[in-house]
Amino acid sequence: MEHLYNDGYEDWTRYTYVVMLKKYYRWKLKTLPEYIEKLNIKIRDNGKSPDDLLSFQEVKKQIESSKNARDRALISMLFDSG
């Protein structure tokens, strides 16, 4: 766990690691050891507001200006998946 805090991982990476660790212990031991149960990761706000994101019109312009079908499909898929 120490390397998660010292190696520059993002909060969501640490959070996912702890969730998977807890699931493993629940599956393997049927209970959580106290030191695992106390693990909690706080997710900090990234400071981005919805206004900082691309609008539908901006994404549509990117799709229309793409030179090939692969790029149009990739941009569309990324936008649709959030």
PyMOL commands that place a pseudoatom at each C-alpha (Angstrom):
pseudoatom trace, name=CA, resn=MET, resi=1, chain=A, elem=C, hetatm=0, pos=[0.000, 0.000, 0.000]
pseudoatom trace, name=CA, resn=GLU, resi=2, chain=A, elem=C, hetatm=0, pos=[2.883, 2.335, 0.655]
pseudoatom trace, name=CA, resn=HIS, resi=3, chain=A, elem=C, hetatm=0, pos=[3.874, 2.405, -3.027]
pseudoatom trace, name=CA, resn=LEU, resi=4, chain=A, elem=C, hetatm=0, pos=[0.372, 3.647, -3.929]
pseudoatom trace, name=CA, resn=TYR, resi=5, chain=A, elem=C, hetatm=0, pos=[1.001, 6.819, -1.967]
pseudoatom trace, name=CA, resn=ASN, resi=6, chain=A, elem=C, hetatm=0, pos=[4.667, 7.315, -2.827]
pseudoatom trace, name=CA, resn=ASP, resi=7, chain=A, elem=C, hetatm=0, pos=[4.667, 6.569, -6.566]
pseudoatom trace, name=CA, resn=GLY, resi=8, chain=A, elem=C, hetatm=0, pos=[2.347, 9.366, -7.677]
pseudoatom trace, name=CA, resn=TYR, resi=9, chain=A, elem=C, hetatm=0, pos=[-0.819, 7.376, -8.353]
pseudoatom trace, name=CA, resn=GLU, resi=10, chain=A, elem=C, hetatm=0, pos=[-4.042, 9.333, -8.760]
pseudoatom trace, name=CA, resn=ASP, resi=11, chain=A, elem=C, hetatm=0, pos=[-6.837, 9.125, -6.197]
pseudoatom trace, name=CA, resn=TRP, resi=12, chain=A, elem=C, hetatm=0, pos=[-9.048, 7.009, -8.460]
pseudoatom trace, name=CA, resn=THR, resi=13, chain=A, elem=C, hetatm=0, pos=[-6.251, 4.478, -8.987]
pseudoatom trace, name=CA, resn=ARG, resi=14, chain=A, elem=C, hetatm=0, pos=[-5.741, 4.147, -5.233]
pseudoatom trace, name=CA, resn=TYR, resi=15, chain=A, elem=C, hetatm=0, pos=[-9.505, 3.938, -4.697]
pseudoatom trace, name=CA, resn=THR, resi=16, chain=A, elem=C, hetatm=0, pos=[-9.885, 1.140, -7.266]
pseudoatom trace, name=CA, resn=TYR, resi=17, chain=A, elem=C, hetatm=0, pos=[-6.948, -0.755, -5.761]
pseudoatom trace, name=CA, resn=VAL, resi=18, chain=A, elem=C, hetatm=0, pos=[-8.498, -0.608, -2.267]
pseudoatom trace, name=CA, resn=VAL, resi=19, chain=A, elem=C, hetatm=0, pos=[-11.924, -1.698, -3.573]
pseudoatom trace, name=CA, resn=MET, resi=20, chain=A, elem=C, hetatm=0, pos=[-10.392, -4.719, -5.325]
pseudoatom trace, name=CA, resn=LEU, resi=21, chain=A, elem=C, hetatm=0, pos=[-8.326, -5.564, -2.245]
pseudoatom trace, name=CA, resn=LYS, resi=22, chain=A, elem=C, hetatm=0, pos=[-11.437, -5.525, -0.064]
pseudoatom trace, name=CA, resn=LYS, resi=23, chain=A, elem=C, hetatm=0, pos=[-13.335, -7.701, -2.560]
pseudoatom trace, name=CA, resn=TYR, resi=24, chain=A, elem=C, hetatm=0, pos=[-10.492, -10.202, -2.586]
pseudoatom trace, name=CA, resn=TYR, resi=25, chain=A, elem=C, hetatm=0, pos=[-10.373, -10.452, 1.209]
pseudoatom trace, name=CA, resn=ARG, resi=26, chain=A, elem=C, hetatm=0, pos=[-14.160, -10.837, 1.411]
pseudoatom trace, name=CA, resn=TRP, resi=27, chain=A, elem=C, hetatm=0, pos=[-13.975, -13.651, -1.145]
pseudoatom trace, name=CA, resn=LYS, resi=28, chain=A, elem=C, hetatm=0, pos=[-10.922, -15.410, 0.311]
pseudoatom trace, name=CA, resn=LEU, resi=29, chain=A, elem=C, hetatm=0, pos=[-11.427, -14.956, 4.060]
pseudoatom trace, name=CA, resn=LYS, resi=30, chain=A, elem=C, hetatm=0, pos=[-15.191, -14.230, 4.109]
pseudoatom trace, name=CA, resn=THR, resi=31, chain=A, elem=C, hetatm=0, pos=[-14.368, -11.296, 6.390]
pseudoatom trace, name=CA, resn=LEU, resi=32, chain=A, elem=C, hetatm=0, pos=[-12.144, -8.247, 6.320]
pseudoatom trace, name=CA, resn=PRO, resi=33, chain=A, elem=C, hetatm=0, pos=[-9.145, -7.893, 8.599]
pseudoatom trace, name=CA, resn=GLU, resi=34, chain=A, elem=C, hetatm=0, pos=[-9.350, -4.726, 10.676]
pseudoatom trace, name=CA, resn=TYR, resi=35, chain=A, elem=C, hetatm=0, pos=[-6.411, -3.056, 8.920]
pseudoatom trace, name=CA, resn=ILE, resi=36, chain=A, elem=C, hetatm=0, pos=[-8.055, -3.631, 5.516]
pseudoatom trace, name=CA, resn=GLU, resi=37, chain=A, elem=C, hetatm=0, pos=[-11.471, -2.513, 6.705]
pseudoatom trace, name=CA, resn=LYS, resi=38, chain=A, elem=C, hetatm=0, pos=[-10.047, 0.824, 7.850]
pseudoatom trace, name=CA, resn=LEU, resi=39, chain=A, elem=C, hetatm=0, pos=[-8.543, 1.610, 4.433]
pseudoatom trace, name=CA, resn=ASN, resi=40, chain=A, elem=C, hetatm=0, pos=[-10.378, 4.537, 2.881]
pseudoatom trace, name=CA, resn=ILE, resi=41, chain=A, elem=C, hetatm=0, pos=[-9.365, 6.712, -0.028]
pseudoatom trace, name=CA, resn=LYS, resi=42, chain=A, elem=C, hetatm=0, pos=[-10.734, 10.225, -0.321]
pseudoatom trace, name=CA, resn=ILE, resi=43, chain=A, elem=C, hetatm=0, pos=[-11.245, 11.445, -3.864]
pseudoatom trace, name=CA, resn=ARG, resi=44, chain=A, elem=C, hetatm=0, pos=[-10.202, 15.060, -4.263]
pseudoatom trace, name=CA, resn=ASP, resi=45, chain=A, elem=C, hetatm=0, pos=[-12.158, 17.359, -6.531]
pseudoatom trace, name=CA, resn=ASN, resi=46, chain=A, elem=C, hetatm=0, pos=[-10.283, 17.845, -9.797]
pseudoatom trace, name=CA, resn=GLY, resi=47, chain=A, elem=C, hetatm=0, pos=[-11.469, 21.452, -10.103]
pseudoatom trace, name=CA, resn=LYS, resi=48, chain=A, elem=C, hetatm=0, pos=[-13.155, 20.969, -13.470]
pseudoatom trace, name=CA, resn=SER, resi=49, chain=A, elem=C, hetatm=0, pos=[-16.664, 22.213, -14.033]
pseudoatom trace, name=CA, resn=PRO, resi=50, chain=A, elem=C, hetatm=0, pos=[-19.014, 21.059, -16.802]
pseudoatom trace, name=CA, resn=ASP, resi=51, chain=A, elem=C, hetatm=0, pos=[-18.251, 24.346, -18.572]
pseudoatom trace, name=CA, resn=ASP, resi=52, chain=A, elem=C, hetatm=0, pos=[-14.613, 23.225, -18.964]
pseudoatom trace, name=CA, resn=LEU, resi=53, chain=A, elem=C, hetatm=0, pos=[-15.682, 20.227, -21.065]
pseudoatom trace, name=CA, resn=LEU, resi=54, chain=A, elem=C, hetatm=0, pos=[-16.271, 20.152, -24.791]
pseudoatom trace, name=CA, resn=SER, resi=55, chain=A, elem=C, hetatm=0, pos=[-19.752, 21.072, -25.983]
pseudoatom trace, name=CA, resn=PHE, resi=56, chain=A, elem=C, hetatm=0, pos=[-21.749, 18.956, -28.410]
pseudoatom trace, name=CA, resn=GLN, resi=57, chain=A, elem=C, hetatm=0, pos=[-21.137, 21.510, -31.168]
pseudoatom trace, name=CA, resn=GLU, resi=58, chain=A, elem=C, hetatm=0, pos=[-17.359, 21.390, -30.616]
pseudoatom trace, name=CA, resn=VAL, resi=59, chain=A, elem=C, hetatm=0, pos=[-17.342, 17.603, -30.794]
pseudoatom trace, name=CA, resn=LYS, resi=60, chain=A, elem=C, hetatm=0, pos=[-19.512, 17.707, -33.908]
pseudoatom trace, name=CA, resn=LYS, resi=61, chain=A, elem=C, hetatm=0, pos=[-16.992, 20.084, -35.551]
pseudoatom trace, name=CA, resn=GLN, resi=62, chain=A, elem=C, hetatm=0, pos=[-14.163, 17.679, -34.700]
pseudoatom trace, name=CA, resn=ILE, resi=63, chain=A, elem=C, hetatm=0, pos=[-16.071, 14.766, -36.226]
pseudoatom trace, name=CA, resn=GLU, resi=64, chain=A, elem=C, hetatm=0, pos=[-16.878, 16.724, -39.379]
pseudoatom trace, name=CA, resn=SER, resi=65, chain=A, elem=C, hetatm=0, pos=[-13.280, 17.908, -39.794]
pseudoatom trace, name=CA, resn=SER, resi=66, chain=A, elem=C, hetatm=0, pos=[-11.828, 14.399, -39.439]
pseudoatom trace, name=CA, resn=LYS, resi=67, chain=A, elem=C, hetatm=0, pos=[-10.168, 13.116, -42.582]
pseudoatom trace, name=CA, resn=ASN, resi=68, chain=A, elem=C, hetatm=0, pos=[-11.116, 9.461, -42.371]
pseudoatom trace, name=CA, resn=ALA, resi=69, chain=A, elem=C, hetatm=0, pos=[-13.826, 7.196, -41.036]
pseudoatom trace, name=CA, resn=ARG, resi=70, chain=A, elem=C, hetatm=0, pos=[-11.592, 5.707, -38.342]
pseudoatom trace, name=CA, resn=ASP, resi=71, chain=A, elem=C, hetatm=0, pos=[-11.009, 9.103, -36.712]
pseudoatom trace, name=CA, resn=ARG, resi=72, chain=A, elem=C, hetatm=0, pos=[-14.717, 10.002, -36.930]
pseudoatom trace, name=CA, resn=ALA, resi=73, chain=A, elem=C, hetatm=0, pos=[-15.629, 6.685, -35.295]
pseudoatom trace, name=CA, resn=LEU, resi=74, chain=A, elem=C, hetatm=0, pos=[-13.033, 7.120, -32.551]
pseudoatom trace, name=CA, resn=ILE, resi=75, chain=A, elem=C, hetatm=0, pos=[-14.121, 10.666, -31.684]
pseudoatom trace, name=CA, resn=SER, resi=76, chain=A, elem=C, hetatm=0, pos=[-17.795, 9.616, -31.738]
pseudoatom trace, name=CA, resn=MET, resi=77, chain=A, elem=C, hetatm=0, pos=[-17.141, 6.625, -29.511]
pseudoatom trace, name=CA, resn=LEU, resi=78, chain=A, elem=C, hetatm=0, pos=[-15.132, 8.662, -26.990]
pseudoatom trace, name=CA, resn=PHE, resi=79, chain=A, elem=C, hetatm=0, pos=[-17.848, 11.322, -26.816]
pseudoatom trace, name=CA, resn=ASP, resi=80, chain=A, elem=C, hetatm=0, pos=[-20.663, 8.793, -26.461]
pseudoatom trace, name=CA, resn=SER, resi=81, chain=A, elem=C, hetatm=0, pos=[-18.862, 6.844, -23.738]
pseudoatom trace, name=CA, resn=GLY, resi=82, chain=A, elem=C, hetatm=0, pos=[-18.298, 9.951, -21.655]
for i in range(1, 82): cmd.bond("trace and resi %d" % i, "trace and resi %d" % (i + 1))
show_as sticks, trace
zoom trace
